[in-house]
Amino acid sequence: MNTMAHWADSGGPGPWILLFPLMWAAVIFGLVTLARRTVWRGRGPWQGRGTAAADPANAPLELLANRFAAGEIDENEYWMRLSVLKESKGGSE
């Protein structure tokens, strides 16, 4: 009887041949995971430089501006919240 454990004795590739597809599957899985966690979500090293979105201090101001542009808040509420944000930031800009 010629089982998988004895393939190497009979000139066959042996059970270690199964490691190559598993190794390549692990490499491909790792690359896809890395791409999903960085580039596809917009967090690559070359993205976001020089924009206001890269500065976490401007995030509340951008959120407020986006809410005003979308019509979620009116002009009076926008100016009131903007003045509060600027006062808490430590000065007017």
N, C-alpha and C positions, 0 to 999 in steps of 0.2 A: 504494500500500500504506500502510495507516494503522497504524503501530507505536506502542508505548507511549511512545517518545521523542518522538513527534510529536503526542500527544494535546493538548498545550497549544496547538498551532497550529490544531487543528480545533475548539477550544472545549471540549475534555474537561478532566478534572481534573488531568491530568499525573501523572508518576510519584511526586511528593512526597506524594500522597494515601496511599501505603503507610506513611508515617512515623507517621501518627496511630494506627493500631492497634498499631504497635510501641511507641510512646510509652506508651500506656495499659497495654500488657502489662508494660512495665518498671516503671511506677508500682505496679501491683497486685502484681507480684513483690516489689518493695521493701517494700511494706507488710506482706505476708505474712511475709517474712523477718524484718523488725523485730519483728513480733508473736511469731513463734516464738522469737526469741532473748531476749525480755524477758518478756512477760505470760504466755505459755503455759507457760513453765518456772518460773513463780513468782518471777521476779526483777524484777517491776515496781517502780516507785518507791513505790507505796503498800503493797506487801506486805512482810511480815517486820519491820515496825517494832514495837518494844516486846516482841518475843519473844526467848526464849533462843536460838533458831536464828539470829538476826541477829548474835549475839555469837560470834565465832570462838573465843574463849577457852573457852566452855562446850561446844564441839563434842565434845571427848573425853568429857566427863562425860555428855552426852546419848547418845553412842554406847554407853558402858558401861551406862547405865541401860536402853537399848533391848535390848542383848544379854541383860541379866539378866531383863528382862520377857519376852523371847522364850524363855527357858529354855536359852540357849546356854551360860551359865556358872552355876555354883551360887553360893550365898550367900557362902561363904567366899572364893571367888575374887573375887566382886564387892567385898567389903569390903577385901580385900588390894589389888586394883587401884585402888580409890577412894583408899585411904590413900597409895599411891604417886603418884597424880595430884595429890592435894592437897599433898603434900610438894614435888613439883616445881614447883607453882604458886607456892610461897613462903609458905605458911601454911595454917592450917585455917580452914574456914568453918563 
